[in-house]
Amino acid sequence: MFYREAGQYKTAYATDQRIFPILQDRAAFTALMVAAFVVIPVTGNDYWFNGLLIPLLILSLATLGLNILTGYAGQISLGSAGFMGVGAFAAYNFMLRVDGMPILGSFVLASLCAALIGVLFGLSCHRIKDFYLIVATLGSQFFIEWVLTKFAWLTDYNPSGVITAQKIVILGVAFDTPMRRYLLVLTIVVLMTLAAKNVMRSAFGRNCMAVRDMDVAAEVIGINVFRTKLTAFAMSSFYCGMAGALWAYAYVGTVEPQAFDLDRSLQILFMAIIGGLGSIMGSFLGAAFVMLLPIVMNMAGSAMFGHSIDAGIVANVEHIIYGALIIWLLIVEPHGLVRLWQIGKEKLRLWPFPR
């Protein structure tokens, strides 16, 4: 009974169009932001920031970018990691070759470069779809990785092909501690998530969903299918490019092209599928599931068996259980974790009355 719209009257269009129209959702979001911006920085330690929270937020942002393209527009892509690499190496070169370039400006310009590359590879989406589009985006992944490895200018002629990100300094404040880098990443991810939420509720978002459901019918009712797909490619690549820049500067510090290989693209795709395609929240739930489940399993295995079993056997068993859990989840709920969240909210709406 405590999660219902009863008594919450909407007297204006602005009220009805809120991102969180229900008071309980607004309160929960406010509590989550207070916990993320205040409680965690005070109570967290370096391991939590460096090992869990920063990579979780960055991969959630990359998954959100893929979800815009695949979940909302229906264009399957295997090139997300490649666009992350474009963002990372472009930000490095903007900082290296442009005097006085602000770090946030380099992030935005690098993301725009990734969006431009995404548009170039997305030009083929008007003629091909389904498995052929998967192959085309897979080609973009390999091509971008090859360019980053082949042209030494992009790595400032480093023989190893590795770049070392410059220090993050914004308005004279150095983000040189894990806690400060976490707050920077969190701020960017929250702002871009709210922007994506608003965009997907706009006419463009409705066009994307119409193209995803049936592109022929969408074109019949007057939607420019090609422009919609191309815009989705640009927006998705922009988000992935920002994630790549944050990965290089706020997380690893030193990065190589192989960090953005096909395995990373598949990991992001799995996060989107497990979390729930066509859902903003699903991007975060999927990233949390994929990242945290192996850690929980490792801790459980250590607690149960200690050091009495060979570490290699434990690792293999963890991978088997991990894969089996993913398969079981997709069989039980093919719409992802976000669907379980929606079912839980529906039950709260009826509680304590039976269905």
PEBEL-V899576 format. One record per pair of residues at least 6 apart in sequence whose ideal C-beta (glycine too) atoms are under 8 Angstrom apart, sorted by the first residue. I is the first residue (numbers start at 0). GAP is how many residues later the second one is. D is the distance in whole Angstrom. If there is no record, write none. Layout:
BEGIN
((I,GAP,D) (I,GAP,D))
END
This chain:
BEGIN
((0,350,7) (0,351,7) (1,22,7) (1,346,8) (2,19,8) (2,21,5) (2,342,7) (2,345,4) (2,346,6) (2,348,8) (3,345,6) (4,16,8) (4,17,6) (7,13,8) (7,14,7) (7,15,6) (9,6,4) (9,11,7) (14,6,8) (16,184,8) (17,8,8) (18,175,7) (18,178,6) (18,179,7) (18,182,8) (19,6,4) (19,9,6) (32,157,7) (35,150,6) (35,154,8) (36,146,7) (36,149,7) (39,8,8) (39,13,7) (39,142,8) (40,138,5) (40,141,7) (40,142,6) (43,9,7) (43,135,7) (43,138,8) (45,132,5) (48,129,4) (48,130,6) (48,132,7) (48,133,5) (49,128,5) (49,201,8) (51,239,7) (51,240,8) (51,243,8) (52,129,6) (52,133,8) (53,124,7) (53,127,6) (53,128,6) (53,131,5) (53,196,6) (53,197,5) (54,192,8) (54,196,6) (54,236,7) (55,231,6) (55,232,6) (55,235,5) (55,236,8) (56,125,8) (56,128,5) (56,129,6) (56,132,5) (57,127,6) (57,131,8) (57,185,5) (57,188,5) (57,189,5) (57,192,7) (57,193,6) (58,184,7) (58,208,8) (58,209,7) (58,212,7) (58,228,5) (58,231,8) (58,232,7) (59,129,7) (59,211,8) (59,223,6) (59,224,5) (59,227,4) (59,228,8) (60,127,8) (60,128,5) (60,131,6) (60,132,8) (60,178,6) (60,181,6) (60,182,4) (60,185,7) (61,18,6) (61,19,8) (61,22,6) (61,177,7) (61,178,5) (61,181,4) (61,182,8) (61,206,5) (62,205,5) (62,208,4) (62,209,5) (62,212,7) (62,220,4) (62,221,8) (62,223,6) (62,224,5) (63,128,8) (63,129,6) (63,132,6) (63,175,6) (63,216,7) (63,219,4) (63,220,8) (64,15,7) (64,18,8) (64,170,7) (64,171,5) (64,172,7) (64,173,7) (64,174,3) (64,175,4) (64,178,7) (65,11,6) (65,14,5) (65,170,6) (65,174,7) (65,202,5) (65,203,7) (65,206,5) (65,217,8) (66,205,5) (66,208,8) (66,210,6) (66,211,7) (66,212,7) (66,213,7) (66,215,7) (66,216,5) (67,128,6) (67,132,7) (67,140,8) (67,164,6) (67,167,5) (67,168,5) (67,171,7) (68,6,5) (68,8,5) (68,163,5) (68,164,6) (68,166,8) (68,167,4) (69,6,5) (69,7,6) (69,199,8) (69,202,6) (69,207,6) (70,201,6) (70,205,8) (70,206,4) (70,207,4) (70,208,7) (70,211,7) (71,128,6) (71,133,6) (71,136,4) (71,137,6) (71,140,6) (71,160,7) (71,206,6) (72,135,4) (72,138,6) (72,139,6) (72,155,7) (72,156,6) (72,159,4) (73,134,8) (73,137,6) (73,138,3) (73,139,8) (73,141,8) (74,47,8) (74,50,6) (74,54,8) (74,58,6) (74,154,6) (74,157,6) (74,158,7) (75,54,7) (75,57,6) (75,58,5) (75,61,7) (76,56,8) (76,57,8) (76,60,4) (76,159,7) (76,192,8) (77,56,6) (77,59,5) (77,60,4) (77,63,6) (77,184,7) (77,187,5) (77,188,7) (77,191,7) (78,42,7) (78,58,4) (78,59,7) (78,61,4) (78,62,4) (78,65,7) (78,186,6) (79,156,8) (79,160,5) (79,184,8) (79,185,5) (79,188,5) (79,189,7) (80,60,6) (80,159,8) (80,179,4) (80,180,6) (80,181,7) (80,182,8) (80,183,4) (80,184,4) (80,187,7) (81,58,6) (81,59,4) (81,60,8) (81,61,8) (81,62,4) (81,63,6) (81,178,6) (81,183,7) (82,31,5) (82,34,7) (82,35,6) (82,61,7) (82,153,8) (82,154,5) (82,157,4) (82,158,6) (82,161,7) (83,30,8) (83,156,5) (83,157,7) (83,159,5) (83,160,3) (83,163,6) (83,176,5) (83,180,7) (84,59,6) (84,60,7) (84,63,5) (84,159,6) (84,172,6) (84,174,8) (84,175,4) (85,24,7) (85,27,6) (85,28,4) (85,31,5) (85,58,6) (85,151,8) (85,155,6) (85,158,7) (86,20,8) (86,23,5) (86,24,6) (86,26,7) (86,27,5) (86,153,7) (86,154,3) (86,155,6) (86,156,7) (86,157,3) (86,158,4) (87,22,7) (87,75,8) (87,156,4) (87,157,6) (87,159,6) (87,160,4) (87,167,6) (87,172,7) (88,21,8) (88,59,6) (88,65,5) (88,66,7) (88,74,7) (88,159,8) (88,168,8) (89,16,8) (89,19,7) (89,20,4) (89,23,4) (89,24,7) (89,151,7) (89,155,8) (90,15,5) (90,16,6) (90,18,8) (90,19,4) (90,74,8) (90,153,8) (90,154,4) (90,157,7) (90,158,7) (91,71,5) (91,73,6) (91,74,7) (91,156,7) (92,61,6) (92,63,8) (93,7,5) (93,11,8) (93,12,4) (93,15,5) (93,16,6) (94,6,6) (94,8,7) (94,11,5) (94,71,5) (95,60,6) (95,70,7) (97,8,8) (101,68,7) (102,63,8) (102,65,5) (102,66,7) (102,67,6) (102,146,7) (103,66,6) (105,139,7) (106,81,8) (106,135,6) (106,138,5) (106,139,7) (106,142,8) (107,134,8) (109,131,6) (109,132,8) (109,134,8) (109,135,5) (110,127,5) (110,128,8) (110,130,4) (110,131,4) (110,134,7) (111,126,7) (111,129,8) (112,128,7) (113,123,5) (113,124,6) (113,126,6) (113,127,3) (113,128,8) (113,130,7) (114,119,4) (114,120,7) (114,122,5) (114,123,4) (114,126,7) (115,118,8) (115,121,8) (116,23,8) (116,27,7) (116,120,6) (117,115,5) (117,116,6) (117,118,6) (117,119,3) (117,120,8) (117,122,8) (118,111,6) (118,114,6) (118,115,5) (118,118,7) (120,15,7) (120,16,7) (120,18,8) (120,19,4) (120,112,7) (121,107,7) (121,108,5) (121,110,8) (121,111,3) (121,112,7) (122,107,7) (123,9,8) (123,12,5) (124,8,6) (124,11,8) (124,101,8) (124,104,5) (124,105,7) (124,108,7) (125,99,8) (125,100,4) (125,103,7) (125,104,8) (127,8,6) (128,86,8) (137,124,8) (140,120,8) (140,121,6) (140,124,6) (141,120,8) (143,116,8) (144,112,5) (144,113,8) (144,115,7) (144,116,6) (146,7,8) (147,6,6) (147,7,8) (147,13,8) (147,109,4) (147,112,8) (148,12,6) (148,108,5) (151,6,7) (151,9,8) (154,6,5) (154,7,7) (154,8,5) (155,7,7) (159,96,7) (160,95,6) (160,96,6) (161,92,6) (161,93,7) (161,94,5) (162,85,7) (162,91,7) (162,92,6) (162,93,8) (163,89,7) (163,90,5) (164,83,5) (164,84,4) (164,87,8) (164,88,5) (164,89,7) (164,90,7) (165,83,8) (166,7,6) (166,9,7) (167,6,7) (167,7,4) (167,8,7) (167,13,7) (167,16,7) (167,81,6) (167,82,7) (168,6,7) (169,14,8) (172,7,8) (173,6,8) (174,6,5) (174,8,8) (174,9,5) (174,75,8) (180,69,4) (180,70,8) (183,66,6) (184,61,6) (184,65,5) (184,66,8) (187,54,7) (187,58,7) (191,47,7) (191,50,7) (192,87,6) (195,39,8) (195,43,7) (195,84,6) (196,83,5) (198,6,6) (198,36,7) (199,8,7) (199,80,7) (203,24,7) (203,27,7) (206,11,7) (206,16,5) (206,17,8) (206,21,5) (207,20,6) (207,24,6) (208,69,7) (209,7,7) (209,8,4) (209,11,7) (209,13,6) (210,7,5) (210,12,7) (210,14,5) (210,17,5) (210,18,6) (211,66,8) (214,10,5) (217,7,6) (217,10,8) (218,6,5) (243,16,7) (246,8,7) (246,12,8) (247,7,5) (251,7,7) (266,23,7) (269,16,7) (269,20,6) (269,56,7) (270,12,7) (270,15,4) (270,16,5) (270,18,8) (270,19,5) (271,10,7) (271,11,6) (271,14,6) (272,13,7) (272,57,7) (272,63,7) (273,11,8) (273,12,4) (273,15,5) (273,16,6) (273,52,6) (273,55,6) (273,56,7) (273,62,6) (273,63,6) (274,6,8) (274,7,4) (274,8,6) (274,9,7) (274,10,4) (274,11,2) (274,12,7) (274,14,7) (274,61,5) (274,62,5) (274,63,6) (275,6,3) (275,9,7) (275,10,7) (275,59,6) (275,60,3) (275,61,6) (275,62,3) (275,63,6) (276,58,8) (276,59,7) (278,57,7) (278,59,4) (280,57,5) (280,60,7) (281,54,5) (281,55,7) (281,56,4) (284,51,7) (284,52,4) (284,53,6) (284,56,7) (285,50,7) (285,51,7) (288,48,6) (292,29,6) (292,32,7) (293,24,6) (293,28,6) (296,21,5) (296,24,6) (296,25,6) (297,16,8) (297,20,6) (300,13,5) (300,16,7) (300,17,6) (304,9,7) (328,8,8) (332,6,5) (332,7,6))
END
